[in-house]
């Protein structure tokens, strides 16, 4: 009798363990299905590298993560150099990023959400103390809304760097006469640098909108695009950053 009861108890416990394992696998499958990879590049002050160099932080990451979490996604953040990020987007390893529409490296590889994420001021800086060499420091892979092509057509020579900080340093060290940069990263750099070029000349300034850009190779492409469009369709805020900042207050 005791042996029979033990067998029944063991069978019951085994069934509970099997059921629990199945539920755990189901939960993990659901979590994996809703995990989204957000890829961003270093872009002070919106995206800044952590001190240990293993991650990044900033307003763009905070706002993007808040939006995606409100939609029910688990957010995993990557912040590689631009060239690597663009390749991961092309392959669908990164689901979503934030960028301008004119980036050639993203052309035909992403779908843009219509609501602007933020506005950036694009500038050409010139060091008047150098000769009139047509050398320009810039970020590799950035088209700058067609400005790169305009300058190349006018025989400017680009010195491409991996990120905004490296490009700004190239200009600040006097290695190039000109710099194509967005105002945010430039101001963040000079506010923290001990020595900077004085009396630089701003020859061009353009306000450029940025957008959420969804990888066409992402498995979440269709639901994510629909969810983001629905989320922002009726808002009167000019940008997503403005909308989410107002909601968090």
Secondary structure, 3 states (H helix, E strand, C coil): CHHHHHHHHHHHHHHHHHHHHHHHHHHHHHHHHCEEEEECCCECCCEEECCCCCCEECHHHHHHHHHHHHCCCEEEEECCCHHHHHHHHHHCCCCEEEEECCCHHHCCCEEEEEEEEEEEEEEEEECCCCCCCCEEEEECCCCCCCHHHHHHHCCCEEEEECCHHHHHHHHHCCCCCEEEEEHHHHHHHHHHCCCCCCCCEEEEEEEEEEEEEEECCCCCHHHHHHHHHHHHCCCCCCCHHHHHHHHHC
